[in-house]
Amino acid sequence: MKNRYTEVIMSIKTPSRRHYRPDPDPTSRAELPFAANATNRRGVHCWQVPPIDDQHAAHLLGREFAGHFIKYLQDNPDDGLRNLLAQIAADIDFSDDSAAKGYWEGFFSLLEQVLALTTSLLDVFDYIDRLNAREAAERALKPVAAPGT
């Protein structure tokens, strides 16, 4: 017996689940199913989603998009060091009150759930201390520009 939830899930065309392994070059961010090469600026627009009338369907697709984002980071871990999530957030129109807001709600909801599931694997403050120490060491190794240059 099908219910409304099952019908919605079955009717959604989700992006193919895949790997984003570098082969041999890193995979472009534009290959993410919610991103596209920007036409009005240089680079990739990291939140290019189609209009939708069903907020629940958008939420489910947003969840799938988060799965692709996580898989992309697993396969291209260095790209996560380049503020990809910040670029995604910057490209989202949070003022859009249409059903399309379900995309980002589902996206961030899954990311939050995955973070909650993995918190036991990491001492976050120890990680922050090590990250800060590494960055300080890298800055100390960089040559200092002479005054007036």
C-alpha positions in Angstrom: 0.0 0.0 0.0 1.5 3.3 -1.1 1.2 6.4 1.0 1.8 10.0 0.0 5.4 9.9 1.2 6.2 6.8 -0.8 4.6 8.3 -3.9 6.7 11.5 -3.5 9.9 9.6 -3.1 9.2 7.3 -6.1 8.3 10.3 -8.3 11.5 12.3 -7.7 14.2 12.0 -10.3 17.4 12.0 -8.2 20.9 12.6 -9.6 22.8 9.4 -10.2 24.8 8.4 -7.2 28.5 8.4 -8.2 32.1 8.9 -7.2 34.0 12.1 -7.8 37.5 10.6 -7.7 40.2 12.7 -9.4 41.2 11.0 -12.7 44.0 12.2 -12.7 42.9 15.8 -12.2 40.5 16.9 -9.4 36.8 16.7 -10.3 35.3 20.1 -11.1 32.8 21.4 -8.6 30.5 22.0 -11.6 29.9 18.3 -11.8 28.0 18.4 -8.5 24.3 18.0 -9.4 23.4 21.3 -7.7 26.2 23.4 -9.3 26.9 24.8 -12.8 29.4 26.8 -14.6 28.6 30.4 -13.9 27.5 32.5 -16.8 27.6 35.9 -15.1 30.9 35.5 -13.2 34.1 33.5 -13.3 34.0 30.0 -11.9 31.2 27.8 -10.7 27.8 28.8 -9.3 27.5 26.3 -6.4 23.7 26.4 -5.9 21.9 26.2 -9.2 18.7 24.2 -8.6 15.6 24.1 -10.8 12.3 25.7 -9.8 10.0 23.3 -7.9 6.5 23.4 -6.6 6.8 20.7 -4.0 8.8 21.7 -0.9 8.9 18.1 0.4 10.3 16.8 -2.9 12.8 19.7 -2.8 13.8 18.7 0.8 14.4 15.1 -0.4 16.5 16.3 -3.3 18.4 18.6 -1.0 19.3 15.6 1.1 20.6 13.8 -2.1 22.6 16.9 -2.9 24.2 16.8 0.5 25.1 13.2 -0.1 26.8 14.2 -3.4 28.6 17.0 -1.5 29.9 14.6 1.1 31.0 12.0 -1.5 32.7 14.8 -3.4 34.7 15.8 -0.2 35.5 12.2 0.4 37.0 11.8 -3.1 38.5 15.3 -3.2 39.5 16.1 0.4 41.7 19.0 -0.6 38.8 20.9 -2.1 37.2 21.0 1.3 40.1 23.2 2.4 39.0 25.8 -0.1 35.7 26.9 1.6 33.4 25.0 -0.8 30.6 24.9 1.8 30.9 28.6 2.3 30.7 29.1 -1.5 27.6 26.9 -1.6 26.0 28.9 1.2 26.9 32.2 -0.5 25.2 31.1 -3.7 21.9 30.1 -2.0 19.1 32.6 -2.1 17.9 32.3 1.5 15.3 35.0 0.9 13.5 32.8 -1.6 10.3 31.7 0.2 9.1 29.4 -2.5 9.1 25.6 -2.3 12.7 25.7 -3.5 13.8 26.5 0.1 13.3 22.8 0.7 16.5 22.1 -1.3 18.7 24.0 1.2 16.7 22.8 4.2 17.2 19.2 3.2 20.9 19.8 2.3 21.8 21.4 5.6 19.7 19.0 7.6 21.6 16.0 6.3 24.9 17.7 6.8 23.9 18.4 10.4 22.9 14.8 10.9 26.1 13.5 9.5 28.1 15.9 11.7 26.1 14.7 14.7 26.8 11.1 13.8 30.6 11.7 13.5 31.2 13.8 16.5 32.4 10.8 18.6 35.2 10.3 16.1 36.9 13.7 16.7 38.0 15.8 19.6 37.0 19.1 17.9 39.0 21.4 20.2 42.1 19.3 19.8 41.6 19.4 16.1 41.2 23.2 16.1 44.4 23.6 18.2 46.4 21.4 15.8 45.0 23.3 12.8 45.9 26.6 14.3 49.4 25.3 15.1 49.9 24.1 11.6 48.8 27.3 10.1 51.0 29.3 12.4 54.0 27.2 11.4 53.2 27.7 7.7 53.0 31.4 8.2 56.3 31.4 10.1 58.0 29.7 7.1 56.7 32.2 4.5 59.2 34.9 3.7 58.3 38.3 5.1 58.0 41.1 2.5 60.4 43.9 3.0 58.8 47.2 4.2 57.8 49.4 1.3 57.6 46.6 -1.3 
